[in-house]
Every structure is written in structure tokens, then in C-alpha cells.
Amino acid sequence: MENMVESAKATVDHFAPHIVYINVLSPMSVNCDRVGTGAEAPKAKDIGILASKDILAIDQISIDMVYELPEKESHALKECIESREGLHQLEYGAEIGIGTRKYKLTEIK
């Protein structure tokens, strides 16, 4: 996990400030991008599309929005994130200065 964050930081350091990050939180399931057409139907609803100039802030708000979903929608995703220590990426990213975990959500309709 830390190697992935360090790799991302090298990319950010090289290309910043010419990067915009976009996270698409469309109907989500744990295996939707790994199983193909045989994947289980998504349980988490469409949350929306997020954009930011800060890689860590956008990932933090994405996690926060998933964790705010009802348990029946978020359980499998949270279990997958936590069992793989996915939250450590956010902690380590803040530690090495890739971005900030603080964010301000501005809704655009």
C-alpha cells in the first residue's frame, strides 16, 4: 500500500499543478471491475462524480461518502477496504505530504 502511495506521489510531484482528479462513484460493488459480466449486481447506489486538484482530498471524501451509505449498501465495500488496509493509504499519503485529507464539498447541479 505504501509503495502505491509513493508511486502516486512521484507522479503528483512531477505533473502538479496540471492534474485534476475525477472519481466516479456510480453504482458500486466489490467485484464489478474484476469479474466482468459475471459480477454481482452493485449494492451501493450512484453517489455521483467528484473532482479535485488534491488526490488525497478526493479519495478521503469518496471514502467518507461510501461510509455514509446505509449498511446494506456499504457493508461489502467497507469490508473489502478494511480487510486490505485501504485506509492506510490515506494515512500514509498525509504523512508523506501527497495532499490533505481535509476537503470542502461544493455541489454543482
Backbone bond lengths (Angstrom), bond angles and torsions (degrees), N, CA, C in turn:
res aa  C-N    CA-C-N  psi(-1)  N-CA   C-N-CA  omega(-1)  CA-C   N-CA-C  phi
1 M - - - 1.449 - - 1.539 110.53 -
2 E 1.308 115.65 -42.83 1.461 118.22 -178.70 1.526 111.58 -67.11
3 N 1.329 117.90 -35.52 1.464 120.37 177.51 1.522 111.44 -63.25
4 M 1.323 117.09 -37.50 1.473 119.72 178.19 1.523 110.19 -65.15
5 V 1.321 117.21 -40.31 1.469 121.02 179.55 1.532 109.62 -66.27
6 E 1.320 116.76 -42.82 1.466 120.34 179.19 1.524 111.17 -63.39
7 S 1.313 116.84 -38.38 1.464 121.09 177.33 1.531 110.31 -65.00
8 A 1.325 115.91 -44.80 1.466 119.92 177.79 1.523 110.76 -61.48
9 K 1.318 116.82 -40.04 1.471 120.63 179.85 1.526 111.02 -62.34
10 A 1.317 117.36 -39.91 1.466 120.21 177.99 1.525 110.58 -61.06
11 T 1.317 116.41 -40.75 1.468 121.07 178.13 1.522 110.55 -66.42
12 V 1.318 116.47 -46.13 1.468 121.15 179.12 1.526 109.87 -60.51
13 D 1.319 117.03 -47.22 1.461 120.20 -179.21 1.524 111.70 -60.47
14 H 1.312 117.28 -35.49 1.466 120.87 -178.50 1.534 112.30 -74.20
15 F 1.326 117.26 -42.88 1.462 120.36 -171.83 1.530 114.89 -98.39
16 A 1.318 117.93 -17.93 1.472 119.71 -178.36 1.523 108.99 -60.22
17 P 1.282 119.02 143.95 1.465 130.07 6.20 1.526 113.40 -95.74
18 H 1.300 117.53 25.11 1.476 121.29 -175.52 1.528 112.45 -96.79
19 I 1.314 117.12 38.79 1.463 121.14 -179.62 1.530 108.93 -130.44
20 V 1.318 115.10 138.82 1.464 121.75 169.92 1.523 106.02 -126.13
21 Y 1.311 116.11 134.30 1.465 121.94 -178.44 1.513 108.61 -102.67
22 I 1.323 116.98 136.56 1.459 122.34 179.40 1.527 108.40 -128.58
23 N 1.315 116.23 123.81 1.465 122.32 175.21 1.518 108.10 -113.09
24 V 1.317 116.91 125.66 1.459 122.47 178.72 1.529 107.24 -103.00
25 L 1.316 115.85 110.68 1.465 121.77 -178.99 1.522 108.69 -101.30
26 S 1.325 114.22 63.01 1.465 120.56 178.45 1.521 107.93 -80.48
27 P 1.306 119.31 177.19 1.464 117.98 -179.02 1.531 110.47 -45.42
28 M 1.331 115.33 124.62 1.466 120.68 -171.12 1.520 112.30 -118.52
29 S 1.325 114.46 142.95 1.454 121.07 169.44 1.521 107.13 -139.12
30 V 1.290 116.68 162.94 1.457 121.40 -176.65 1.521 111.75 -61.69
31 N 1.319 118.18 -40.83 1.456 121.07 -173.59 1.521 115.46 -107.36
32 C 1.297 119.23 11.95 1.465 119.58 -171.53 1.518 113.53 -62.00
33 D 1.332 118.75 -29.11 1.455 118.97 -179.40 1.525 113.29 -101.04
34 R 1.326 117.13 3.25 1.457 119.58 -178.97 1.524 113.03 -114.47
35 V 1.304 117.98 -20.64 1.460 120.87 -173.04 1.524 111.99 -104.19
36 G 1.305 118.31 -18.99 1.459 121.02 -179.26 1.512 111.57 77.00
37 T 1.312 116.57 -141.06 1.458 120.66 -175.01 1.517 113.23 -68.01
38 G 1.330 118.56 -16.54 1.457 121.96 179.20 1.518 113.48 -89.20
39 A 1.322 116.69 7.37 1.461 120.69 -177.46 1.522 111.38 -69.39
40 E 1.315 114.51 149.66 1.459 121.42 174.43 1.532 108.70 -64.31
41 A 1.295 117.46 145.67 1.465 121.35 178.71 1.523 109.85 -61.18
42 P 1.334 117.27 140.48 1.463 120.73 179.25 1.525 111.62 -59.04
43 K 1.325 115.15 139.94 1.461 120.76 177.35 1.530 111.36 -101.86
44 A 1.329 116.98 -27.41 1.458 121.05 -179.50 1.524 109.71 -86.54
45 K 1.305 115.90 132.76 1.470 121.44 -176.79 1.521 111.90 -70.02
46 D 1.310 115.18 171.86 1.458 123.17 175.44 1.528 107.84 -72.40
47 I 1.319 116.69 115.86 1.464 121.23 178.77 1.517 110.15 -91.27
48 G 1.318 117.08 -37.43 1.457 119.97 179.43 1.512 112.13 137.20
49 I 1.313 114.71 -166.45 1.457 122.51 -178.97 1.518 107.77 -117.59
50 L 1.319 115.53 132.55 1.460 121.41 -179.61 1.519 109.10 -114.83
51 A 1.329 116.63 148.42 1.462 121.88 175.40 1.516 108.80 -139.06
52 S 1.323 115.52 145.54 1.456 120.61 -179.07 1.517 109.88 -160.42
53 K 1.307 115.61 158.47 1.461 120.83 171.67 1.526 110.38 -94.81
54 D 1.337 116.85 0.04 1.466 122.43 -179.01 1.524 109.34 -119.11
55 I 1.323 116.50 113.19 1.460 122.00 -176.23 1.532 112.60 -61.49
56 L 1.306 116.76 -36.83 1.456 119.79 -177.56 1.530 111.11 -75.81
57 A 1.317 116.22 -39.53 1.463 119.69 179.58 1.532 111.14 -63.37
58 I 1.326 117.44 -41.64 1.461 119.57 -178.60 1.530 111.29 -68.45
59 D 1.316 116.81 -36.61 1.464 118.45 177.28 1.525 111.43 -71.15
60 Q 1.334 117.31 -34.91 1.460 120.07 178.13 1.531 110.80 -65.48
61 I 1.319 117.66 -45.70 1.467 118.76 -179.81 1.527 110.60 -68.49
62 S 1.321 117.55 -32.81 1.470 119.77 176.44 1.524 110.15 -61.75
63 I 1.327 116.50 -46.74 1.468 121.05 177.15 1.520 110.26 -61.23
64 D 1.324 116.85 -46.35 1.467 120.29 -178.95 1.529 111.19 -59.56
65 M 1.324 117.14 -40.65 1.467 120.20 -179.11 1.530 111.37 -68.63
66 V 1.322 117.24 -37.43 1.468 120.40 176.50 1.529 109.63 -65.53
67 Y 1.321 116.50 -42.67 1.466 120.21 -178.71 1.530 112.66 -68.94
68 E 1.323 117.60 -19.30 1.467 121.37 177.35 1.530 112.82 -84.52
69 L 1.315 117.80 -10.28 1.469 120.62 178.05 1.526 110.00 -66.56
70 P 1.323 116.93 156.45 1.469 119.30 174.23 1.530 110.19 -57.23
71 E 1.316 116.17 148.74 1.466 122.48 -175.83 1.528 112.72 -53.21
72 K 1.330 117.65 -39.43 1.470 119.26 -177.99 1.529 111.86 -65.60
73 E 1.326 117.84 -24.95 1.465 121.47 177.86 1.528 112.08 -88.89
74 S 1.316 116.71 -33.77 1.457 120.21 -170.72 1.526 115.21 -99.87
75 H 1.316 118.01 -14.71 1.462 120.94 -171.90 1.528 113.60 -52.37
76 A 1.315 117.80 -53.40 1.472 121.04 -176.49 1.524 111.29 -64.57
77 L 1.332 117.42 -39.53 1.461 120.44 179.10 1.523 110.80 -65.40
78 K 1.325 116.75 -45.73 1.470 120.22 179.77 1.525 110.79 -63.04
79 E 1.298 116.53 -41.48 1.462 120.57 179.10 1.528 110.70 -61.69
80 C 1.308 116.78 -42.26 1.465 121.69 179.17 1.532 110.40 -65.36
81 I 1.306 117.55 -46.51 1.469 122.16 179.47 1.523 110.54 -59.47
82 E 1.319 115.99 -49.24 1.457 120.64 -174.88 1.524 112.75 -72.05
83 S 1.326 117.76 -36.75 1.466 120.01 -179.14 1.525 111.73 -68.72
84 R 1.323 116.97 -20.33 1.464 121.43 179.12 1.528 111.85 -105.90
85 E 1.325 115.89 12.66 1.467 123.12 -179.66 1.525 112.05 53.93
86 G 1.323 116.04 38.28 1.454 121.39 -178.71 1.509 114.41 -63.48
87 L 1.313 117.67 -28.65 1.458 120.19 179.23 1.525 111.47 -69.93
88 H 1.318 117.12 -20.79 1.470 120.56 178.21 1.526 110.74 -63.40
89 Q 1.322 117.66 -29.47 1.462 120.50 177.85 1.524 110.49 -60.25
90 L 1.318 116.99 -40.74 1.462 120.36 178.67 1.525 110.63 -66.08
91 E 1.324 116.16 -44.94 1.464 120.80 179.54 1.528 110.88 -61.06
92 Y 1.313 116.08 -48.04 1.456 120.67 -177.86 1.531 111.03 -68.22
93 G 1.311 117.18 -38.14 1.457 120.41 177.34 1.521 111.90 -58.83
94 A 1.319 116.33 -42.07 1.468 120.56 177.07 1.531 109.91 -65.96
95 E 1.318 115.68 -40.08 1.470 120.94 -178.50 1.524 111.80 -61.83
96 I 1.329 117.73 -39.94 1.471 119.92 -177.95 1.535 112.71 -94.39
97 G 1.328 116.94 2.71 1.456 120.41 172.42 1.510 116.57 79.51
98 I 1.332 117.70 31.04 1.461 120.11 178.62 1.531 111.35 -74.17
99 G 1.319 116.34 -22.67 1.460 121.68 -178.96 1.515 109.30 178.14
100 T 1.318 115.34 -160.97 1.453 120.55 178.80 1.521 109.79 -123.86
101 R 1.318 115.91 146.78 1.468 120.16 177.90 1.524 110.85 -84.94
102 K 1.304 117.54 -4.05 1.465 122.35 178.68 1.526 108.63 -85.20
103 Y 1.311 115.16 143.61 1.455 119.44 -179.59 1.522 110.15 -151.37
104 K 1.310 114.50 160.96 1.458 122.40 172.85 1.520 105.79 -126.55
105 L 1.324 115.75 119.14 1.458 120.69 -178.57 1.533 109.78 -85.24
106 T 1.316 116.26 124.40 1.451 122.45 174.90 1.524 106.85 -117.36
107 E 1.311 116.19 118.13 1.471 120.12 -177.83 1.521 110.01 -88.07
108 I 1.318 115.26 132.76 1.454 122.32 177.83 1.515 107.63 -120.34
109 K 1.299 117.14 126.92 1.461 120.68 -179.01 1.502 110.43 -110.55
